[in-house]
Amino acid sequence: MKQGSLFYDPSSERMDIRFGLESYYGGLHCGTGMDVLINGKWVPTRIELGEDWYLVGIKTDNISGLVVRL
């Protein structure tokens, strides 16, 4: 599994994952599954788009910067 940080890419209008300085996932799509690090524990989730991007079952106002793994 690869670990990185979520961020919004305005050029693709999608959330993406940055794995390193020049290493990216390439744009996430609705339903993409991943684990997110919450309080030191990996929690399984998937990304969806409503009024904004969100992670199913993860309560936060902003998902940018969260540590995830695929």
C-alpha positions as a LaTeX table, in Angstrom:
\begin{tabular}{lrrr}
\hline
Residue & $x$ (\AA) & $y$ (\AA) & $z$ (\AA) \\
\hline
Met1 & 0.00 & 0.00 & 0.00 \\
Lys2 & 1.12 & 3.56 & $-0.72$ \\
Gln3 & 0.67 & 6.36 & 1.80 \\
Gly4 & 0.17 & 10.04 & 1.00 \\
Ser5 & $-1.81$ & 13.23 & 1.68 \\
Leu6 & $-5.15$ & 14.27 & 0.20 \\
Phe7 & $-5.34$ & 17.59 & $-1.65$ \\
Tyr8 & $-7.69$ & 19.32 & $-4.10$ \\
Asp9 & $-6.40$ & 19.72 & $-7.66$ \\
Pro10 & $-8.20$ & 22.72 & $-9.22$ \\
Ser11 & $-7.02$ & 21.83 & $-12.75$ \\
Ser12 & $-8.90$ & 18.50 & $-12.67$ \\
Glu13 & $-11.54$ & 19.62 & $-10.14$ \\
Arg14 & $-10.83$ & 16.40 & $-8.23$ \\
Met15 & $-9.23$ & 15.35 & $-5.00$ \\
Asp16 & $-5.85$ & 13.69 & $-5.48$ \\
Ile17 & $-3.19$ & 12.04 & $-3.33$ \\
Arg18 & 0.37 & 13.29 & $-3.17$ \\
Phe19 & 2.81 & 10.49 & $-2.39$ \\
Gly20 & 6.00 & 12.55 & $-2.74$ \\
Leu21 & 7.41 & 15.72 & $-4.28$ \\
Glu22 & 6.57 & 14.65 & $-7.84$ \\
Ser23 & 4.44 & 11.55 & $-7.24$ \\
Tyr24 & 0.63 & 11.76 & $-7.46$ \\
Tyr25 & $-2.23$ & 9.30 & $-7.74$ \\
Gly26 & $-3.73$ & 11.15 & $-10.71$ \\
Gly27 & $-7.19$ & 12.17 & $-9.49$ \\
Leu28 & $-9.71$ & 10.33 & $-7.35$ \\
His29 & $-13.17$ & 9.28 & $-8.54$ \\
Cys30 & $-16.33$ & 8.76 & $-6.49$ \\
Gly31 & $-16.30$ & 5.41 & $-4.77$ \\
Thr32 & $-12.51$ & 5.05 & $-4.61$ \\
Gly33 & $-11.71$ & 3.12 & $-1.44$ \\
Met34 & $-8.85$ & 3.99 & 0.89 \\
Asp35 & $-7.82$ & 4.00 & 4.53 \\
Val36 & $-7.47$ & 7.30 & 6.41 \\
Leu37 & $-5.31$ & 7.81 & 9.52 \\
Ile38 & $-7.52$ & 9.06 & 12.38 \\
Asn39 & $-6.06$ & 9.37 & 15.91 \\
Gly40 & $-3.30$ & 6.90 & 15.06 \\
Lys41 & $-5.64$ & 4.26 & 13.61 \\
Trp42 & $-6.34$ & 3.38 & 9.97 \\
Val43 & $-10.06$ & 3.65 & 9.17 \\
Pro44 & $-11.48$ & 2.24 & 5.90 \\
Thr45 & $-13.57$ & 4.68 & 3.85 \\
Arg46 & $-14.34$ & 5.82 & 0.31 \\
Ile47 & $-14.44$ & 9.25 & $-1.29$ \\
Glu48 & $-17.69$ & 10.76 & $-2.61$ \\
Leu49 & $-18.84$ & 14.11 & $-4.03$ \\
Gly50 & $-21.90$ & 15.97 & $-2.79$ \\
Glu51 & $-21.79$ & 19.73 & $-2.40$ \\
Asp52 & $-18.09$ & 19.11 & $-1.75$ \\
Trp53 & $-15.74$ & 16.11 & $-1.55$ \\
Tyr54 & $-16.11$ & 14.00 & 1.59 \\
Leu55 & $-15.05$ & 10.65 & 3.06 \\
Val56 & $-17.89$ & 8.32 & 4.02 \\
Gly57 & $-18.09$ & 7.93 & 7.80 \\
Ile58 & $-15.35$ & 10.49 & 8.53 \\
Lys59 & $-16.59$ & 13.60 & 10.34 \\
Thr60 & $-14.46$ & 16.61 & 9.38 \\
Asp61 & $-15.02$ & 19.96 & 7.71 \\
Asn62 & $-11.97$ & 19.63 & 5.47 \\
Ile63 & $-10.41$ & 16.44 & 4.10 \\
Ser64 & $-7.40$ & 18.19 & 2.52 \\
Gly65 & $-4.19$ & 17.19 & 4.23 \\
Leu66 & $-5.50$ & 13.95 & 5.72 \\
Val67 & $-3.05$ & 11.03 & 5.56 \\
Val68 & $-4.42$ & 8.19 & 3.45 \\
Arg69 & $-3.22$ & 4.92 & 2.01 \\
Leu70 & $-4.32$ & 2.95 & $-1.02$ \\
\hline
\end{tabular}
